[in-house]
C-alpha cells in the first residue's frame, strides 16, 4: 500500500460508515476494489464494528454476509 484516505460517508447518532480508499503500486485494480467500508454501530455507549464491506474484481463482499452464510451451511 502506498497511501490511504479516510472519508466519513455516513454519520448518525448511532451509526457511522467510514470509507478507506487505498492506493498501491498496482494500477490494474477496479476503482471499487480500492475502497473498504467499515460500518459502526453504537451499543451500550461504545462504538462497535457492525460490518466490513468491499469488492474484489468488482464483486461486492461483506464480512457479515460471509459469516451469516457460513452458519447456514
Buried (B, 14 or more C-beta within 10 A) or exposed (E): EEEEEEEEEEEEEEEBBBBBEBEEEEEEBEEEBBBBBBBBBBEEEEEEEBBBBBBEEEEEEBBEEEEEEEEEE
